[in-house]
Every structure is written in C-alpha cells, then in structure tokens.
Amino acid sequence: MSTDKRYYTRYSIRLKGKVAHEKGFTFEVEIQDLSIEGARLKTYDYVPIEKGDYIHLVIKWKNAIKVKAEVRWVKKEKLSIEFGVKFVEVSMEDRETLSSLISQHALTNLTDVYVK
C-alpha cells in the first residue's frame, strides 16, 4: 500500500524559480516536480530553510506564477538542498496559469509515450 498522501499527480519537470523566504532572503531554485498543490525544489545555495517555514515562490514560465508555500520536508546534501512545499495561497489567476502549465506538460509527456 502506498504511503503517498498526495491527492494530485506530481509531474517531473525542469523549470527555474526564485524563492523569497519570510525571513528576508532570496535564492534561485530548480523545480524538480510539480502538481496543482505543491512542488519539489532544489537549490545549490546554502540557505537556512527548515520544515514549517513559509516561502514565496515564483515559477518562471510563459507568465510568472506566484504562490505562497509551506516547507513540508528538507533534505540537505553536500552540494545542494532539496525540499518539498505545499502551496497555501495561490491567486485564481495564478492557479489557472499553473493548471495550464501542468496540463500542457502532461499532454506533451502523454504524446511522447504514444509516439515511441
């Protein structure tokens, strides 16, 4: 039985993003996977990020998507930090753009499966 409690499918993706931490510092991230409710992020900056922190994330796509998120887990490696976030505030406009991004990504990957 799966221990994954996610309601929405997560899609592997490679996008750039920028985080503004509630404590006042900013840093670049790579978005590793994405769903309508959260994401897995990776940074090569050493940042003091902890589970329970709140961040503002800008996902760089056709239109920038801005969300407020809660850090749910953090995995610190030698050269990078990976962390998972759950979106807690997303405007209706940004939610529509995020849905569009995910739909487009899902359709592209679906096409790849059927073309091979």
N, C-alpha and C positions, 0 to 999 in steps of 0.2 A: 504494500500500500504506500502511495506517495505521501511524503511529508510536506510537499509544496502546497502552501495555503493560498496561492495567488488565484484570483478569480479570472484575470485576463491573461491571455497568452503573451509571453515575452518574446520579442524578436531580436536575434543577433543583428547588430547594426554597427556601423562605424561613423560616428558624427563627432564634430568638435562642439565643445560647450565651454561656458565660463560660469564659475561659481562665485557668488558673493556670500560670505559667511556672516551670520548675525553678529559676530564679534568684530567685524570690520575689515577683514582681509579678503582678497580675491585671488583666484587661481584658475588656470586652464585645466580642462578635463577632456578625456575621450569618453564618449558614450558608447558602452560596450553592448548593452542590450536595453530594450525599451518596451514599455507597454503603456496603456492609457492611464495606469495608476502608479507607475514607478519606473526606475531605471537602475542599471549598474554602471558606475562611473569609475574611471581610473585617472590618477594624476601622477606625474613624475616629480611634483613639488613636494617638499616636506611640509605638511600642514598639520596643525594640531586639531584634527577632526575626530569627533567621538560619537558613539551611538547616542541618539537623543538630541543631537544638535539640529538646528534649523538652518537651512540654506536657501538662497535664491539661485535658481539655475536658469541660464539662457542656453537653449538648444539652437545651434546655428544651422538653419535650413533655408528654404526659399524666403520665408518670413521668420524672424527670430521668434521662438516660442519661450515664454517666460512662465516659470512655475515656482511656487514655494514648496519645499520638501523637507521631510524629516529623515535624518540619517537612521537607518534601521540596523546596519551592521558595518563593521570596518575590518579590513584585512590588510595589515601592513607588511610589505615585502621589503627586501633590501633596497630596491631602486624605485619602488612605486607604492602607492596606496590605492586599494580598490575598495569601493564602498557602495552599498545599496541604499536607495532612497525611495520613500513613498511620497507621492505628491499629495499635499494637503490643501493647497489653494491654486486653482487654475481658472483664469477668466473664461467665459464662454467662447470668446474669440480664439484664445489660445488652445482651448480644448478641441475646437473644430479643426484648427491647423494641425494639432497633434494627431487627431483621428485621421486626417487626410494623409499625413506622413506615414503613419502605421499601415493604413490601407494600401497606399502606393507601394510600400516596401513588401507587404505580404503578397500582393499581386505579382510583383516582379519576381519574388522567390518562387511563387507557385508556377509561373511561366517557365522558369529555369528547370523545374522538376519535370514538366511535361515535354520540354524541348529535347532533353537529353536522351 
